[in-house]
Amino acid sequence: MGVMTLSRTSAAALDQAVSLLGPGEAAEMAIRQAAWVARCVGRGSSAPLDSDDLTALAHFLRTREFKRGDLLFAGGSVPHGVWIVQRGRVELSAGSGRKRSVVHVLQPGDVDGDIQHLLELPLPYTAHALDDATALFLSAADFEKLLAQRQAITRRWLSSVAERLVASQHRVLGLLGRTLTEQVAQLLLDEAVDGQVLLPQRTLAAMVGVQRPSLNKTLKEFERKNLISVRYAAIIIHSSDGLAELLDPR
């Protein structure tokens, strides 16, 4: 997520919320975290938040710190709340050994756990920190309180859920029937941030459901065409247009 830009109305609500929560750096930080979370799960034009909304959200948010490799939650467990990644990356994976697949990599601003909680479903994947990471956490009980008491927050969250479900559908449909070359090209385009994919090859291989040697062969082919450069735990993209040209038009 980039730096949040506040409208004049939102900035006024932020300032008022800071004053409502009381003086001090901790109170101001809590409000600013709440405003950042609100930006992650919706847009002000569809459901503007007032100072009371931001204060309520700030009251319930808890900060959790994780070291690289730490477990956030285990697959098959009941979701105990909602996670919002603030710093670092979190890998979502299912299965183990040769059957292990990486479902997704959460980036700063990404949300997880809310859909499973709302549908009363167990978590379908396990979450581990790929880096030292910080996440904001809303317990299941606090999340329910927010949705019951704050209509604007509820509208924002529902729009976020819908957007994420649509994005997941598009991603799955975009991979169906594609060759490995096309799948890898699409994956690199999807996961690139500022022209780089900062993921190890074992993770990328798991994301397309192949063994690492097969992925490496495809990456080397892209490198020979000067589309990318392969580095340790990173891929530098030189030509997004060139990768896009590898995709079979549909």
RATARA-V428867 format. One line per field, one symbol per residue. psi: psi as a letter, one per 40 degrees, with the letter a starting at -180 (. if undefined). A space follows every 50 residues. Layout:
psi = ???
This chain:
psi = iahhhhidddddddddddddeiiiddddddddddddddddeaidddgiia ddddddddddhhhhiiiheihdiiieihheahhhhdiaihhhiiaibeeh hhdihhiheiiiddddddefiiheiihihdihihihhhiddddddddddg dddddddddddddddddddddddeeheiidddddddddddehhfeihgii dddddddefiidddddddddddddefdihhihfihhhdgdddddeehhh.
